[in-house]
Amino acid sequence: MGDRGAVRPRESSVLRLGLLALGALLSVTWAAGWTAAALANDHAPEGTLPAALYAAGQILSVLAAPAWFALCLWFARTTGQLIGWGIAGLVLLAPLPLVVGAA
């Protein structure tokens, strides 16, 4: 009687795998968008320290979406949490210079 559940693959694992693939793809896309925005930006502050901090900010903006995705994988215990935090990251880390046409 208990063998019926073992015959079919678990739907939640298939859903989770699909979400992981979609999240990874969108995270890489967001990183590519921030990279394009950073390369298209020709404004740089004057001075050594402000220019270094500005460059560090651009590098961190490129790395933010993949880092968010990795942290979601690390900390999300359920598929619902993974979806919720993943959507929040996609909204918060959208490459706004490309979205609004500033780049």
Salt bridges, closest charged atoms under 4 A:
ASP42 OD1 - HIS43 NE2 3.62
